[in-house]
Amino acid sequence: MKFKVHPLFFVFWLIFAFLGDTEFILYIFIASAFHEAAHILAYTLFGAELNSVQILPFGISATVKNAAILSCKREIICASAGPFANI
């Protein structure tokens, strides 16, 4: 699994730190991190392998290597895990 940090991540955080708006953006980032972590956890529990995880300026993105092995029911559970984490 590859773990990457997008270059604009640091640029945006520096801009927000300069403007003094880091608290609000930090809350948004944490919420999106929980959202994506729920997807990642669901996929790994069902045996799918992650190809990469990338930290973006406003969240996290994960790509699944072998999502085709999952049944339709399990794919729906994995896709809905993120929104349920936000609730």
PyMOL commands that set and color helices and strands:
alter all, ss='L'
color gray80, all
select helices_A, chain A and resi 7-19+22-45+67-69+72-86
alter helices_A, ss='H'
color red, helices_A
select strands_A, chain A and resi 2-5+50-56+59-64
alter strands_A, ss='S'
color yellow, strands_A
deselect
rebuild
show_as cartoon
